[in-house]
Amino acid sequence: MIFSHVSRLWLGVLTLAILAGCNTPPRVPAPVESRNVGGRTAMPASAPTAAPAPDVSAVSPSAKVMPGSENAGRPGFYTVQRGDTLTRIALDHGQSWRDVASWNNLSNANLIEVGQVLRVAPPNAITEASGVVVQPMGPATQAVPKPLPQAQTPSTQAAPDQGFAFSWPANGQVIGNFDEVKNKGLDIAGQAGDPILAAADGQVVYAGAGLRGYGNLIILKHNNTFLTAYAHNQSLLVKEDQQVRKGQKIAEMGKTDADRVKLHFEIRRQGKPVDPAKFLPAR
């Protein structure tokens, strides 16, 4: 009798335990702790759903407003491309790199950025061109003479291919002819140290080795239309801003940045390469 009573008691306890186990809430994983210097910070085992990351394109360096961007696409301005140098930009637009730096207030000519817009024509030239439109009532006879002293060579600009004679810059044989794609000038053979002569009166606007592919280079500006370039020299005998005369020795032939001794000679009209053979006398 006592044994039966005890058996019923244990059976009841076991039944209550089973029922209690069925109602126990599921276990929640313990938080993961990250130990940082100076304290402990609890972190959830699974990352919470975060809000979308903000659009940072507005403050991205590639989207920032570049200097001169308001002039992009306008005549007399140029947008800097990857690989450009100020010297190359100036040469391609028939200007002195010092002038381009001055027009754009560049304190360091080596610091230009892709996307930056540079003025590549004299400010007075752009102003005068627009002034004709905004002031049509002004007497034409008074408006024209004013800019002429600044232009310095108005007659040459009116007919840039006539009345301007170049001479040969070296006496060697032509070993490379002009090609708009492969060769932007003439290649003239010779011996190391042969004299390189100015093809016309002008001003030295560049003398150095900062333009890739040209070696020791001299660029002369003859007027607002023509530039000449003399590349791969062994030595340079003139300095920037120096005035030179037609036939004056300005360098000695060499092979800097070239596969052989030669002069690479270019004539550029308003910054664009033209065939020098069409401007040099027959020989």
Residue, then its C-alpha position, 0 to 999 in steps of 0.5 A: m500500500i505504501f509502495s503504491h502510494v510512493s509510486r503514484l507520487w513519483l509518477g506525478v512529479l515526473t509528469l509535472a517535469i515533462l509538462a514544464g519542459c515543454n513550456t520552457p522558452p527557446r534559448v537566446p544566444a549569448p551576446v558576442e563581446s568585442r574587447n577593445v582598448g579601454g573597455r568591452t562592447a557587446m555586439p549581437a551575434s548577427a549583424p542588424t539590418a543597416a540603412p543604405a549607405p549614403d551616396v558619396s559621389a557628391v563629395s568624391p574627388s572625381a566629382k569635385v568642381m575643377p578649376g575653370s570648369e565654367n569655361a569648358g568647351r568655349p573657344g580659347f580654352y582646353t580641358v586637361q586630359r590624362g598624360d598632359t603636361l603644360t608644355r605639351i598643351a602650350l605646344d599644341h596651341g601655339q603658345s609659350w608654356r609661361d604664357v599659359a601658366s600666367w593666364n591661368n594663375l598657375s604658381n606651379a606649372n607641374l601641377i595641373e589636374v585631369g578635368q581642369v580647364l585652362r585658357v590657351a589663348p590670350p585673354n585680350a584675343i577672347t575679349e576682342a572677339s566677343g566685343v565685336v558681338v556685344q558692341p556692334m555700334g562701335p565704329a569698325t575703324q576705331a575698334v580694329p587698330k587698338p588690338l593690332p599693337q598687341a597682336q604684333t604681326p597682323s599682316t602675317q596673321a591675315a595671310p599666315d602662309q605667304g610672306f614668311a620664309f623659313s630656312w633649313p635648320a640643318n644640312g643633312q639628308v632627310i631620313g623621315n618625311f612628314d606624316e600626320v599620324k606617325n611623324k609630325g615633322l622632318d627627320i634630318a640626319g647628321q653627325a653628333g655636334d652638327p650645328i642646328l640653326a634657327a629657321a626664322d627670327g623668333q623667341v625661345v619659348y622652351a629649352g629643356a628636356g621635359l617633353r617625352g619623346y623629344g629629348n633636349l628640345i628647343i621651341l621658337k615662337h616666330n609670331n602668333t601663327f608659327l612655332t618651330a621645334y628642334a628635338h634630340n639635341q646634344s646640347l642647347l645653346v640658347k635660353e628661354d625668353q632669348q631672341v634669336r635671328k634666322g640662321q643663328k646656331i641654337a643647338e648641336m645635333g644629338k640623339t637624346d631620346a632617339d635611336r640615332v643622331k638626327l634632328h627632328f624638326e617641326i613647324r606648327r601653325q596655330g599649334k597644329p603640325v604642318d609639313p615643313a617641306k611645304f615651307l622650306p626652300a628647295r635644295 
